[in-house]
């Protein structure tokens, strides 16, 4: 929709919405725009065009700060927003893991009053440098009774779980080591989560199949 545009890469997942990287060139000057979290394909294209048109209308700053002069944020310092409930309204924001799947040693990043909060904590901790050595699956489980929801990683070896928790604690992040016996106790006291809903076509998805209309075949008399 922008004549000067000469490059584009789109992306979409329910968690982050409609994303776009676009470039345009005018009079030998090439600029780029990056869009994250747009609500639709048209929305991201309109935002990119607005940014590019605005940028081309400005003169170059006299001095530009080099990338090396911009400090990196600590990994896990900010947890990306989850747009699932906005972009894919029919998809559950957090799919609970059955406690029967928990095996081996594991670690917990705390217990929270909602599954959404537990999932946010889990995603933040997995962005940390301390998660580099974690090889097991991760997810949110319902704790027994009214104890809330826990963010856990399981199928770890004992040394791996001990080392990971020690590293997280150095970052001032909550972390508890969970033994196979603890997992067995949780599984025995916790009811199974509701079954996963059948796959449906959600907003922004290309998975929807169109039903073929049946042809009306009339028998000749």
N, C-alpha and C positions, 0 to 999 in steps of 0.2 A: 504493500500500500504506500510505500515511500520510494519514489523513483531512484533516489540516490543510494538506496540500500544495496549492498553487494555481498552480504554474508549473514547467515542466520543458523542458529541451532536451538531447537525447542526441546522441552522436557516436561514430563508430567508424572507425578505420583500423588496419591491422596494426602500424604503427610505434608508436602510442601506446596501443593497447588500447581499452577501453570507457570513455568519458568521459561526464560528466553535470553539468549545472548545474540545481539545483532550489531552489525557494523554498517557504516555508510561512508561514502567518499564524496566530497564536494571541493572542486578546485584543488585537487591534489592533497587535501587534508582529510585524513581518515580518523573517525572516532568510533567508539564502541559503547553500547549500553547493555547493562545486565539487569534483568528483572527476576525477582523471586516472589512467589506467593500471590500471583495474580489470580483472580476468581474465574477467568475464562480465557480461551485462546485469543479472542478479540481484545480483551482487557490488557493482556500482556503486550500485544502488538501496538495498541494505542499508547501505552505507557512508554514503550521503547521509542516510538516515533516522537512523542512529546519531549523526551530527554535529549534525543539527537538534534531535533530542531532547535531546542533551547541552547544546546552546547555550540552548535554551528553559528548561532547568533552572537556568541561572545568571543572576545579576543583572547588569545593565549595569555595566561598569567605570566608575569615577568620571570618568576622563578617557580619551579615545580619541586615539591618535596620528593626525593627519591624513595622508592619502596623500602630500601634498606634503612631509611630513617623512621619508618613506622613500626612501632613495637608490636609484636605478635601477642595476642591474648592467650592466656593459659588455656590448655586443652580442657574442655569441660567447664570453662568459666561461664559460658552462656549455653543454655539448653535451647535448641531450635524449637520454635513454636510448632505444634502439631495442628494442621489445618483440616484434619480428616472430617471432623463434624461439620465443617463449613463447606468443604469442596465435595466430599463424598458422603452425603447425608444419610445414605442407607447403610453405610458401613460402620460397625461398632468401633469406637475409638481405641479400645484395648481388648484384645482377645486373651482371656485368662488361660493359663497353662494348667493342665490337670496335675494335681500333686502326685498322681500315680506315675508320672513320667520322671520324677526326680530320682536320680541315681548318683552314686559315687559321693565324693565330697563336694562341698559348694560354699558359696559366700552369700551373705545378705547385705543389702545396702539400706536396711531399715524397713519399718512397717508404717503404713500410711492409712488414712481413713478412707481414701478412695483409690480405685485402680488407676485413674488418670494421674494422680499425684505420684503413685508408685512407678508408673511408666516413665514419667518425666524424670524422676530421680535415677531410674535405670539408664535412660538414654544419656543423661549427663555424666554418670560415672563411666559409661562405656566409651565416652569421648576422651577420657583422661589418659595420660601416658601410662598409668598403672594398669590399664586394660590390655596393654600390648601382649602380655603373656597368657591371657585368658583364652583357652581353647574350647570351653564348653558352651552349650546353648544358654541363652538368657531369656527371662520372661517375668511375668507378674503372676503370683499365685494368691489365692484366698487363704487366709490363715484360719485356724479353727475358731469356732464360736464367733465372737464379735471383735476379734483381734485386728481386723482390717486386712490390708493387702501388702504383700512383701515383694520387693524387687530382688530377684535372686539369679545366680549363675550356678549351674550344676554340671555333673559329669567331669569333675576335676579330680586330680590326684591330691592326696593330702599335702605334700610339700607345696604344690602350686597354690592351693587355697590359703595356706599359711603365709606364703610370700606375698600373695596379692593383697591380703588384708593388711599386712604390715606396711605395704607401700601406700595403700589408701589412707591409713591412719596417719602417716607422715604428711599427707595432704590435708589433714583435719577433716576427712570424710568418714562418715560412719560405716563400719564394716564388721560383720561377725562371721566367723567360720562355722559352717554347718556340717555335721557329721552324717554318715549314712543312717545312723540310728535316729537322728533328728528328723531327717527326711521321711523315714518310715513312720515316725510318730505323727507327723503332719498329715501324711497320706491316710493314716488310720482314722484321724479325727475330722478330716475335712471332706464335705460332700463334693461330688463331681461337679465341675462347672457346666453350664448349659451347653448343649451341642452347638457346633459351629453352624451358622445359618447357611442355607443353600446359596450357591453363587448367584448373584444378581448383577445386572448391568447398573453401575452406579454413575453418577454425574461425572463427566470427564473421561469415562472409560470407553474404549473402543471394542469392548468384548461383547457388546449386545448383538445378538443375532436377529436378523429380520425373519419373521415367519413367512414362509412361502404360501401364497394363496392357492387353494385347491381349485383346479380347473373344473368347471361345470361340464360334465360329460352327459349328454342326454342320449338315451338310446333311441335309435330310429324305430318307428313303428313298423 
